[in-house]
Amino acid sequence: MFSVCMRDCYDTCAIISELREGKLFVRGNPEHPVTRGFLCPKGALMPKWFHSEERLKKPLMRETLKDEFREAEWEEAIKSVADKLRETIDEYGSESVLVYNYAGDRGVVNYAFPLRLFHYLNTAMLDYGICDRAGQEALRDVYGTAVGMDPEELKNQKLIVYWGINAFWTNLHGFMLAKKYNLEKWVVDVVKTETAKRSEKFFQIRPNTDALFALGIAKIIVENELYDKDFVRENVYGFEEFTEYLKKIDLDFVSEETGIEKDRIEEFAFEYSEKRGVIHIGYGFQRSLNGGEAVRAISVLPALVGHKFGFIYDMKTIDKSYAEGAFLRTKPAKSIPQVKLAEYIENGEIKFLYIYNANPLASLPNQNRLRSAIIENDVFVVTHDIFLTDTALYSHVVLPANTFFERLDIADSYYHRYVALNEPVTRLYGKSNSEVTRMLAKALDIKNPYLYESDEEVIKKVLEINGLSLDELKKKGFVKVEAKERKYDTPSGKIEFYSQRALKRGLSPFPEYKPLKGKGLQLLSPTWKLTITSQYHNTYNIIDPHLYINPKDAKVRGIKENDEVEVFNEYGKIKTVAKISKDVPEGVVVLYKAFWVRLLGWNVNFLTTDETVEGYGNASAFHSTWVEVRKV
């Protein structure tokens, strides 16, 4: 059977699945040009996840969060949710209901179809700012889009710069694609990652200095006339103004702030220009107070050397809006910024929370505040999930979900241009998001036919809108969506070094470097190699809960290898074991993100800030968190 990995991961691997004597076996589809017949370590272990004895088998219910769960039949659980929905809307209005979903499962139907019900009910909707929002806004400021280069075009390139992305862990197939095409690989990062250790050049910059480093490189390229003059003249708006702006950048200051020697900054600029490098812009560093400014600054570099879209960040291949059904609304949606969930609960604006494809009680920042908000306010919480997650433990009703091996769906990628088919292999437990949506619609006595369309009908319609067919997908399990002619969707119709869009939001038309200083050590919380945010911790149970700290910072605090330490700030405190590493620079500590609190007793989000960056769409600022560490 054809499957596709639905995880929130760049690669979106095409899979061949089969059932032998009741056991699931998976392997990479060898025909796929990007994911090329092998699975990452996470993907290879999926049968263990699928067959886990911990999977929820029956709905769970309770009156209050202080009560113990009891098992219930589906009919009773669905009726309870529907009754509470009616009651909440009648008493507080439809906008007091919020559907909270995210990319825990990226199947087009499984992700989008439940939103139809909440659009029909005119509820509040989530504004997704937790992941890549700042970078999205920044790239729209410059290019009018965050959609960059098709990775298959890397075969015509010489150099890829991984800027703030540990691709060997989080984009393994992309990393291997670059290797296959014999690209030279450079890394710009704060931490010496596995990707940095496998690349030809590593520029270890200080945190928060990405924008300044990029502007310094741009200054050298411009002042030494290393840029593509014809391309810039035809495709860039505001180049002369940008040139004047760069005159204010002092290279000695750039070196001092970034920690990169001046001759290495020049080396980067001259070689990058000669090799016309492509930049894969990571998501991690843009989750900071200066993240949008950094992405804007970085994104001008490919344009300087003559690339039309010489970055990799996002890839939107198909229009999926039909599946979501926003056309069912009869009034505009109230939008709730994702990272501000606790604030809206505290203000009494959310009374009913329906959660699927997400585990916010592990993944959202400032967990102490969020957990207190849910406990202390009159919020009814429903969670639809495969396992009894941390979020499920804060719920009144928990509905068992099935996995993508148990249903029909399709998925696109935000890295490559392929859409893949996902066929049901077998059924074990739970129901899909679309099944539950139809059950709730029926329990609410809603007659609208759009809420009862089958998965196959939705898939066919989505594919048809995009000029594709299900029959075509069924032949080999995937199909490439060819790119249309691309333009710059900016006010000038060009790449805007002087951004008119940013100016309208009250920002500088040029990317700015703003020094950020906090008290103590800056906490970075990247993804661990065998989890995807909180997924797989409970089934693979292979995690790394250690605090990584530079030897000099450890010595000042009297901390030695394997000492138990307390990490603390104004948001909370946790205890863990220290690992001393020169891979982590001075002034920085690393804790991997979003492990299960239920299993570990804590996770890094008890320490992370829930500040948002309003100028960049209420984007998250996880990495603008500072902590102190002491030996226990």
C-alpha positions as CSV (number, residue, x, y, z in Angstrom):
1,M,0.0,0.0,0.0
2,F,1.1,3.6,-0.6
3,S,1.6,5.6,2.6
4,V,3.1,9.0,3.3
5,C,4.6,10.2,6.6
6,M,2.2,12.9,7.9
7,R,4.6,14.3,10.5
8,D,5.4,18.0,10.8
9,C,8.7,17.5,8.9
10,Y,10.2,18.9,5.8
11,D,10.8,15.6,4.0
12,T,7.2,14.2,3.8
13,C,8.5,10.8,2.9
14,A,6.6,8.5,0.5
15,I,6.3,5.0,2.1
16,I,5.5,1.5,1.0
17,S,3.5,-0.2,3.8
18,E,2.4,-3.8,4.1
19,L,0.8,-6.0,6.7
20,R,2.3,-9.4,7.4
21,E,0.6,-11.6,10.0
22,G,-1.0,-8.6,11.5
23,K,2.2,-6.6,11.8
24,L,3.0,-3.4,10.0
25,F,6.2,-3.1,7.9
26,V,7.3,0.1,6.3
27,R,10.0,1.1,3.8
28,G,10.7,4.2,1.8
29,N,9.2,4.3,-1.7
30,P,12.3,3.8,-3.9
31,E,10.7,5.7,-6.8
32,H,10.4,9.1,-5.0
33,P,13.0,11.5,-6.4
34,V,13.5,13.4,-3.1
35,T,12.9,10.9,-0.3
36,R,14.5,8.2,-2.4
37,G,13.7,4.9,-0.7
38,F,15.0,5.3,2.8
39,L,13.4,6.5,6.0
40,C,14.9,8.5,8.8
41,P,15.3,6.8,12.2
42,K,12.0,8.2,13.3
43,G,10.2,6.9,10.3
44,A,11.8,3.5,10.5
45,L,10.4,3.0,14.0
46,M,6.8,3.9,13.0
47,P,5.4,0.3,13.3
48,K,6.3,0.5,17.0
49,W,4.3,3.7,17.3
50,F,1.4,2.2,15.3
51,H,1.2,-1.0,17.4
52,S,1.8,0.7,20.8
53,E,-0.3,-0.8,23.6
54,E,-0.6,2.7,25.0
55,R,-3.0,3.7,22.1
56,L,-6.4,5.0,23.4
57,K,-9.1,2.4,22.6
58,K,-12.2,3.9,24.2
59,P,-13.3,7.5,24.8
60,L,-12.6,8.9,28.3
61,M,-14.9,11.3,30.2
62,R,-15.0,13.1,33.5
63,E,-17.1,16.0,35.1
64,T,-14.2,18.1,36.3
65,L,-10.4,18.1,35.9
66,K,-10.1,16.9,39.5
67,D,-12.1,13.7,38.8
68,E,-10.7,10.4,37.5
69,F,-11.4,9.5,33.9
70,R,-14.0,6.8,33.2
71,E,-14.3,4.9,29.9
72,A,-17.4,5.6,27.8
73,E,-19.0,4.5,24.6
74,W,-18.6,6.7,21.5
75,E,-22.3,7.7,21.4
76,E,-22.2,9.0,25.0
77,A,-18.9,10.9,24.5
78,I,-20.0,12.6,21.2
79,K,-23.4,13.6,22.7
80,S,-21.5,15.1,25.7
81,V,-19.3,17.2,23.5
82,A,-22.2,18.3,21.3
83,D,-24.3,19.2,24.3
84,K,-21.5,21.2,25.8
85,L,-20.9,23.0,22.5
86,R,-24.5,24.0,22.2
87,E,-24.6,25.1,25.8
88,T,-21.4,27.2,25.5
89,I,-22.5,28.9,22.3
90,D,-26.0,29.7,23.8
91,E,-24.5,31.2,27.0
92,Y,-21.3,32.9,25.8
93,G,-21.6,33.1,22.0
94,S,-19.9,31.2,19.2
95,E,-16.6,33.1,19.6
96,S,-16.1,31.6,23.0
97,V,-15.3,28.3,21.3
98,L,-11.8,27.8,19.9
99,V,-10.6,24.9,17.7
100,Y,-6.9,24.3,18.4
101,N,-5.2,22.2,15.7
102,Y,-1.7,22.0,14.3
103,A,0.5,19.9,12.2
104,G,0.8,16.7,14.3
105,D,-0.9,15.1,11.3
106,R,-0.5,16.9,8.0
107,G,-3.0,14.9,5.9
108,V,-5.1,17.3,3.9
109,V,-8.4,15.8,5.1
110,N,-7.3,15.0,8.6
111,Y,-5.8,18.4,9.2
112,A,-8.5,20.6,7.5
113,F,-11.9,18.8,7.4
114,P,-12.7,19.3,11.1
115,L,-12.4,23.1,10.6
116,R,-15.5,22.9,8.5
117,L,-17.6,22.3,11.5
118,F,-16.1,25.2,13.4
119,H,-16.4,27.5,10.5
120,Y,-20.1,26.5,10.1
121,L,-20.6,27.3,13.8
122,N,-18.7,30.7,13.4
123,T,-16.3,29.9,16.3
124,A,-13.0,31.6,17.0
125,M,-10.1,30.2,15.0
126,L,-6.4,29.8,15.8
127,D,-3.8,32.2,14.2
128,Y,-0.8,29.9,13.8
129,G,2.2,31.8,15.0
130,I,4.2,29.2,16.9
131,C,6.5,27.9,14.1
132,D,7.6,29.8,11.1
133,R,5.5,33.0,11.2
134,A,8.2,35.6,11.5
135,G,10.2,34.1,8.6
136,Q,7.0,33.9,6.5
137,E,6.3,37.6,7.1
138,A,9.9,38.6,6.5
139,L,10.1,36.8,3.2
140,R,6.8,38.3,2.0
141,D,8.3,41.7,2.8
142,V,11.2,41.0,0.5
143,Y,9.9,38.6,-2.2
144,G,6.2,38.7,-1.7
145,T,6.3,35.0,-0.9
146,A,8.0,32.5,1.5
147,V,8.0,29.8,-1.2
148,G,11.6,29.4,-2.3
149,M,13.5,27.1,-4.6
150,D,12.4,23.6,-5.7
151,P,15.1,21.4,-4.0
152,E,15.4,19.4,-7.1
153,E,17.0,22.5,-8.7
154,L,19.9,22.0,-6.3
155,K,21.4,19.8,-9.0
156,N,22.3,23.0,-10.9
157,Q,24.0,24.6,-7.9
158,K,27.4,24.5,-6.3
159,L,26.8,25.7,-2.7
160,I,24.1,25.4,-0.1
161,V,24.3,27.4,3.2
162,Y,22.3,25.8,6.1
163,W,21.5,28.9,8.1
164,G,20.1,28.0,11.5
165,I,19.0,24.6,10.5
166,N,20.3,21.2,11.7
167,A,19.4,19.5,8.4
168,F,21.1,16.2,9.3
169,W,18.4,15.8,12.0
170,T,15.4,17.7,10.6
171,N,15.8,17.5,6.8
172,L,17.9,14.3,6.3
173,H,16.6,13.7,2.8
174,G,17.4,17.3,1.8
175,F,20.9,16.9,3.3
176,M,21.4,13.7,1.3
177,L,20.1,15.3,-1.8
178,A,22.7,18.1,-1.5
179,K,25.3,15.4,-1.0
180,K,24.1,13.5,-4.1
181,Y,24.4,16.6,-6.2
182,N,27.9,17.3,-4.8
183,L,27.1,20.6,-3.3
184,E,29.5,22.3,-1.0
185,K,27.8,22.6,2.4
186,W,28.3,25.6,4.8
187,V,26.6,26.1,8.1
188,V,25.8,29.3,10.0
189,D,24.6,28.5,13.5
190,V,25.1,29.2,17.2
191,V,25.6,25.6,18.2
192,K,28.0,23.2,16.5
193,T,25.4,20.8,15.3
194,E,25.6,17.4,13.5
195,T,25.1,19.3,10.3
196,A,28.0,21.6,11.1
197,K,30.2,18.7,11.8
198,R,29.4,17.2,8.4
199,S,29.9,20.4,6.4
200,E,32.9,22.0,4.7
201,K,32.6,25.4,6.5
202,F,31.1,26.4,9.8
203,F,30.5,29.9,10.9
204,Q,29.6,29.8,14.7
205,I,27.9,33.1,15.3
206,R,26.7,34.5,18.6
207,P,22.9,34.2,19.2
208,N,20.8,37.1,18.0
209,T,23.4,38.4,15.6
210,D,22.2,36.7,12.3
211,A,20.9,40.0,10.9
212,L,24.1,41.8,11.5
213,F,26.2,38.9,10.1
214,A,24.1,38.9,6.9
215,L,24.3,42.7,6.6
216,G,28.0,42.6,7.0
217,I,28.2,40.0,4.2
218,A,25.9,42.1,2.0
219,K,28.1,45.2,2.6
220,I,31.2,43.4,1.4
221,I,29.4,42.0,-1.7
222,V,28.0,45.4,-2.6
223,E,31.1,47.5,-1.9
224,N,33.4,45.1,-3.9
225,E,30.8,44.9,-6.7
226,L,30.5,41.2,-6.4
227,Y,26.8,41.2,-7.0
228,D,25.0,40.4,-10.3
229,K,24.5,43.8,-11.7
230,D,22.1,42.9,-14.5
231,F,19.9,40.8,-12.1
232,V,19.8,43.5,-9.5
233,R,19.0,46.2,-12.0
234,E,16.1,44.3,-13.5
235,N,14.7,42.6,-10.3
236,V,15.5,44.6,-7.2
237,Y,13.7,47.6,-5.8
238,G,15.5,50.0,-3.5
239,F,19.1,48.8,-4.2
240,E,20.5,52.4,-4.2
241,E,18.9,53.1,-0.8
242,F,20.1,49.8,0.5
243,T,23.6,50.6,-0.6
244,E,23.5,53.8,1.4
245,Y,22.1,51.9,4.4
246,L,25.0,49.5,4.3
247,K,27.5,52.3,4.6
248,K,26.4,52.6,8.2
249,I,27.5,49.0,8.9
250,D,30.9,48.8,10.4
251,L,32.7,45.5,9.8
252,D,34.8,45.7,12.9
253,F,31.5,46.0,14.9
254,V,30.1,43.1,12.9
255,S,33.1,40.9,13.8
256,E,33.0,42.0,17.5
257,E,29.2,41.3,17.9
258,T,29.0,38.1,15.8
259,G,32.3,36.6,17.1
260,I,33.4,35.9,13.5
261,E,36.8,37.2,12.5
262,K,36.7,40.0,9.8
263,D,38.7,37.9,7.3
264,R,36.2,35.0,7.6
265,I,33.3,37.4,7.0
266,E,35.1,38.5,3.8
267,E,35.8,34.8,3.0
268,F,32.1,34.1,3.2
269,A,31.1,37.1,1.0
270,F,33.7,36.5,-1.7
271,E,33.2,32.7,-2.0
272,Y,29.4,32.9,-1.7
273,S,29.3,35.4,-4.5
274,E,31.6,33.3,-6.7
275,K,29.6,30.1,-6.1
276,R,26.2,31.8,-6.1
277,G,25.0,30.0,-3.0
278,V,21.5,28.9,-2.1
279,I,20.5,29.5,1.5
280,H,18.3,27.1,3.4
281,I,16.8,29.3,6.1
282,G,16.0,27.4,9.3
283,Y,12.9,28.0,11.5
284,G,14.6,27.9,14.9
285,F,16.4,31.3,15.0
286,Q,13.4,33.2,13.6
287,R,11.5,32.1,16.8
288,S,13.0,35.1,18.6
289,L,12.4,38.8,19.2
290,N,14.7,39.6,16.2
291,G,13.9,36.6,14.1
292,G,12.0,38.5,11.4
293,E,14.7,41.0,11.0
294,A,17.3,38.3,10.7
295,V,15.3,36.5,7.9
296,R,14.9,39.7,6.0
297,A,18.6,40.4,6.1
298,I,19.6,36.8,5.1
299,S,17.1,36.7,2.3
300,V,18.7,39.6,0.3
301,L,21.9,37.6,-0.1
302,P,20.7,35.1,-2.8
303,A,19.2,38.0,-4.8
304,L,22.5,39.8,-4.7
305,V,24.2,36.9,-6.5
306,G,21.5,36.6,-9.1
307,H,19.0,34.0,-7.8
308,K,15.4,34.6,-8.6
309,F,14.3,32.6,-5.6
310,G,17.5,31.4,-4.1
311,F,16.3,30.4,-0.7
312,I,14.6,27.3,0.8
313,Y,12.0,28.0,3.5
314,D,8.5,26.9,2.5
315,M,6.8,25.2,-0.4
316,K,3.1,25.6,-1.0
317,T,2.2,23.4,-3.9
318,I,-1.6,23.0,-3.7
319,D,-4.6,24.9,-2.7
320,K,-6.2,23.0,0.2
321,S,-8.9,25.6,1.1
322,Y,-11.8,23.5,-0.1
323,A,-11.0,20.9,2.5
324,E,-11.1,23.5,5.3
325,G,-14.4,25.1,4.1
326,A,-14.1,28.6,5.4
327,F,-16.9,29.4,2.9
328,L,-19.3,27.9,5.5
329,R,-18.9,30.9,7.8
330,T,-21.6,33.6,7.9
331,K,-19.4,36.1,9.8
332,P,-15.7,36.9,10.0
333,A,-13.7,34.8,12.3
334,K,-12.2,36.0,15.6
335,S,-8.5,35.2,15.4
336,I,-6.7,33.9,18.5
337,P,-2.9,34.2,18.4
338,Q,-1.5,30.7,19.1
339,V,1.1,31.6,21.6
340,K,-1.4,33.9,23.5
341,L,-3.7,31.0,24.3
342,A,-3.2,31.4,28.1
343,E,-3.9,35.1,28.0
344,Y,-7.2,34.7,26.2
345,I,-8.3,32.0,28.6
346,E,-7.4,34.2,31.6
347,N,-9.5,37.0,30.0
348,G,-12.5,34.7,29.9
349,E,-12.7,34.8,26.1
350,I,-12.4,31.1,25.6
351,K,-14.9,28.7,27.3
352,F,-14.7,25.7,25.1
353,L,-11.4,24.3,23.6
354,Y,-11.4,21.5,21.0
355,I,-7.9,20.2,20.4
356,Y,-6.7,17.8,17.7
357,N,-3.4,17.2,15.8
358,A,-1.7,19.0,18.6
359,N,-0.3,18.7,22.2
360,P,-0.2,22.3,23.4
361,L,0.3,21.3,27.1
362,A,3.7,20.2,26.0
363,S,4.5,22.4,23.0
364,L,3.3,25.9,24.0
365,P,5.7,28.2,26.0
366,N,5.2,29.3,29.6
367,Q,3.5,26.0,30.6
368,N,3.0,27.1,34.2
369,R,0.8,30.0,33.1
370,L,-1.1,27.9,30.6
371,R,-1.8,25.0,33.0
372,S,-3.0,27.4,35.7
373,A,-5.2,29.2,33.2
374,I,-7.0,26.0,32.2
375,I,-7.4,24.8,35.8
376,E,-8.5,28.2,37.2
377,N,-10.9,29.2,34.5
378,D,-14.2,27.6,33.4
379,V,-13.0,26.1,30.2
380,F,-14.3,22.8,28.8
381,V,-11.5,20.9,27.0
382,V,-11.9,18.2,24.4
383,T,-8.9,16.4,23.0
384,H,-8.9,14.0,20.1
385,D,-5.6,12.1,20.1
386,I,-3.9,8.7,19.7
387,F,-2.4,8.7,23.2
388,L,-3.1,10.0,26.7
389,T,-0.9,13.1,26.1
390,D,-0.2,15.9,28.6
391,T,-3.0,17.8,26.9
392,A,-5.4,14.9,27.3
393,L,-4.7,15.0,31.0
394,Y,-6.1,18.5,31.1
395,S,-9.2,17.5,29.2
396,H,-12.8,16.7,30.2
397,V,-13.4,14.4,27.2
398,V,-10.7,12.5,25.3
399,L,-11.5,10.9,22.0
400,P,-9.3,8.1,20.6
401,A,-7.8,9.0,17.2
402,N,-6.5,6.6,14.6
403,T,-3.2,6.9,12.7
404,F,-2.6,7.7,9.1
405,F,-2.0,4.0,8.4
406,E,-5.8,3.5,9.0
407,R,-7.4,6.0,6.6
408,L,-7.4,7.5,3.2
409,D,-5.7,10.9,2.7
410,I,-3.1,12.9,0.7
411,A,-0.3,15.1,1.8
412,D,1.9,17.7,0.3
413,S,5.3,18.9,1.6
414,Y,6.7,22.3,2.7
415,Y,10.1,21.2,1.3
416,H,9.5,19.6,-2.2
417,R,6.8,19.8,-4.8
418,Y,5.3,16.3,-4.5
419,V,1.8,15.3,-3.4
420,A,1.6,11.7,-2.0
421,L,-1.2,9.3,-1.5
422,N,-2.0,7.6,1.8
423,E,-4.0,4.4,1.6
424,P,-5.5,2.6,4.6
425,V,-3.5,-0.5,5.5
426,T,-5.7,-1.8,8.3
427,R,-7.8,-0.5,11.3
428,L,-6.9,-0.9,14.9
429,Y,-8.3,1.8,17.2
430,G,-9.9,5.1,17.2
431,K,-11.5,7.3,14.6
432,S,-10.1,9.8,12.2
433,N,-10.7,13.6,12.6
434,S,-13.1,13.6,9.7
435,E,-15.2,10.7,11.2
436,V,-15.5,12.5,14.5
437,T,-16.5,15.7,12.7
438,R,-19.3,14.0,10.9
439,M,-20.4,12.4,14.2
440,L,-20.5,15.8,15.9
441,A,-22.3,17.4,13.1
442,K,-25.0,14.7,13.3
443,A,-25.3,15.0,17.1
444,L,-25.7,18.8,16.6
445,D,-28.5,18.0,14.0
446,I,-26.7,20.0,11.3
447,K,-28.0,19.2,7.8
448,N,-25.3,21.0,5.7
449,P,-24.0,18.4,3.2
450,Y,-20.4,19.8,3.3
451,L,-20.1,18.4,6.8
452,Y,-20.8,14.8,5.5
453,E,-18.6,14.6,2.4
454,S,-16.5,11.5,2.4
455,D,-12.7,11.6,2.6
456,E,-12.5,10.4,-1.0
457,E,-14.9,13.1,-2.2
458,V,-12.9,15.8,-0.5
459,I,-9.6,14.5,-1.8
460,K,-11.0,14.3,-5.4
461,K,-12.2,17.8,-5.2
462,V,-9.0,19.2,-3.8
463,L,-7.0,17.4,-6.5
464,E,-9.4,18.6,-9.2
465,I,-9.0,22.2,-8.1
466,N,-5.3,21.7,-8.5
467,G,-5.4,20.0,-11.8
468,L,-4.6,16.6,-10.5
469,S,-6.5,13.3,-10.2
470,L,-6.8,10.5,-7.6
471,D,-6.4,7.9,-10.4
472,E,-3.0,9.5,-11.3
473,L,-1.9,9.3,-7.7
474,K,-2.9,5.7,-7.3
475,K,-0.4,4.7,-10.1
476,K,2.8,5.2,-8.2
477,G,1.8,6.9,-4.9
478,F,2.9,10.4,-5.6
479,V,2.9,13.1,-8.3
480,K,4.9,16.2,-8.8
481,V,3.0,19.5,-8.9
482,E,4.7,21.6,-11.6
483,A,5.5,25.1,-10.7
484,K,3.7,27.9,-12.5
485,E,5.4,31.0,-13.7
486,R,6.5,32.9,-10.7
487,K,6.4,36.6,-9.9
488,Y,7.3,38.8,-7.0
489,D,4.0,39.6,-5.2
490,T,5.3,42.9,-3.7
491,P,4.1,46.5,-4.2
492,S,6.8,47.1,-6.7
493,G,6.6,43.7,-8.4
494,K,10.3,43.2,-7.6
495,I,12.5,41.9,-4.8
496,E,12.3,44.7,-2.2
497,F,15.5,45.5,-0.5
498,Y,13.6,48.6,0.6
499,S,10.4,46.9,1.9
500,Q,7.2,48.9,1.4
501,R,5.2,46.2,3.1
502,A,7.4,46.3,6.2
503,L,7.1,50.1,6.3
504,K,3.3,49.9,6.3
505,R,3.6,47.7,9.5
506,G,5.6,50.4,11.2
507,L,8.9,48.6,10.7
508,S,12.1,49.9,9.1
509,P,12.2,49.4,5.3
510,F,15.6,47.8,5.8
511,P,16.4,44.8,8.1
512,E,17.7,46.1,11.4
513,Y,20.1,44.6,13.9
514,K,18.9,45.1,17.5
515,P,21.2,43.8,20.2
516,L,19.4,41.6,22.7
517,K,20.8,41.1,26.2
518,G,19.2,39.1,28.9
519,K,20.0,38.2,32.5
520,G,22.0,35.0,32.8
521,L,22.3,32.4,29.9
522,Q,20.3,32.4,26.7
523,L,18.3,29.2,26.5
524,L,17.9,27.5,23.1
525,S,15.4,24.7,22.7
526,P,15.9,22.9,19.3
527,T,14.3,19.6,18.2
528,W,15.8,16.3,19.4
529,K,16.7,13.9,16.6
530,L,14.2,11.2,17.5
531,T,11.2,13.3,18.3
532,I,9.1,15.8,16.3
533,T,8.2,18.3,19.0
534,S,6.4,16.0,21.5
535,Q,5.7,13.1,19.2
536,Y,7.3,9.7,19.7
537,H,8.6,10.3,23.2
538,N,6.2,7.9,24.7
539,T,6.6,5.1,22.1
540,Y,10.3,5.2,21.3
541,N,11.3,6.5,24.7
542,I,14.6,7.7,23.4
543,I,15.2,11.3,24.5
544,D,18.0,13.5,25.7
545,P,16.9,15.5,28.7
546,H,20.3,16.9,29.6
547,L,21.3,20.6,29.8
548,Y,24.2,21.4,27.5
549,I,26.5,24.1,28.8
550,N,29.9,25.6,27.8
551,P,32.9,24.6,29.9
552,K,33.6,28.2,30.9
553,D,30.0,28.9,32.0
554,A,30.0,25.6,33.9
555,K,33.2,26.4,35.7
556,V,32.0,29.8,36.9
557,R,29.0,28.1,38.4
558,G,30.9,25.2,39.9
559,I,29.2,22.7,37.7
560,K,30.9,19.5,36.5
561,E,29.9,16.8,34.0
562,N,26.8,14.9,35.1
563,D,26.0,17.2,38.1
564,E,22.4,17.6,38.9
565,V,21.4,21.2,38.2
566,E,18.4,23.5,38.6
567,V,17.5,25.7,35.6
568,F,15.3,28.6,36.5
569,N,13.9,32.0,35.5
570,E,10.7,34.1,36.1
571,Y,8.6,31.5,34.3
572,G,9.5,28.4,36.3
573,K,12.3,26.0,37.2
574,I,13.3,22.4,36.3
575,K,15.9,19.9,37.5
576,T,18.1,17.9,35.1
577,V,21.7,16.7,34.6
578,A,24.4,18.9,33.0
579,K,26.6,17.9,30.1
580,I,29.6,20.1,29.4
581,S,30.2,20.7,25.7
582,K,32.4,23.0,23.6
583,D,29.7,22.7,20.9
584,V,27.7,25.2,22.9
585,P,29.2,28.7,23.0
586,E,29.6,30.8,26.1
587,G,26.5,32.5,27.3
588,V,24.2,29.8,25.9
589,V,22.6,26.6,27.2
590,V,20.6,24.0,25.2
591,L,17.7,21.9,26.3
592,Y,15.8,19.9,23.7
593,K,12.2,20.8,23.3
594,A,8.7,19.5,24.2
595,F,9.3,16.1,25.8
596,W,6.3,14.7,27.7
597,V,5.9,16.2,31.1
598,R,3.8,13.1,32.1
599,L,6.9,10.9,31.5
600,L,9.8,13.2,32.3
601,G,8.3,15.4,35.1
602,W,9.1,18.6,33.2
603,N,10.0,20.0,29.8
604,V,11.8,23.1,28.5
605,N,8.5,25.0,28.0
606,F,8.2,25.5,31.8
607,L,11.0,28.0,31.1
608,T,10.3,29.5,27.7
609,T,8.8,33.0,27.1
610,D,5.3,33.4,25.7
611,E,6.2,36.9,24.4
612,T,5.2,37.4,20.7
613,V,6.6,39.6,18.0
614,E,3.6,41.7,17.0
615,G,5.4,43.3,14.0
616,Y,5.8,39.8,12.5
617,G,2.3,38.4,13.0
618,N,2.5,37.6,16.7
619,A,5.3,35.1,16.0
620,S,6.7,33.1,18.8
621,A,9.9,34.1,20.6
622,F,10.9,30.9,22.4
623,H,14.6,31.4,21.8
624,S,14.6,34.9,23.4
625,T,14.5,33.2,26.8
626,W,17.2,33.6,29.5
627,V,17.8,31.4,32.4
628,E,20.2,30.9,35.3
629,V,21.7,27.5,36.3
630,R,22.9,26.3,39.7
631,K,24.3,23.1,41.0
632,V,21.8,21.3,43.2
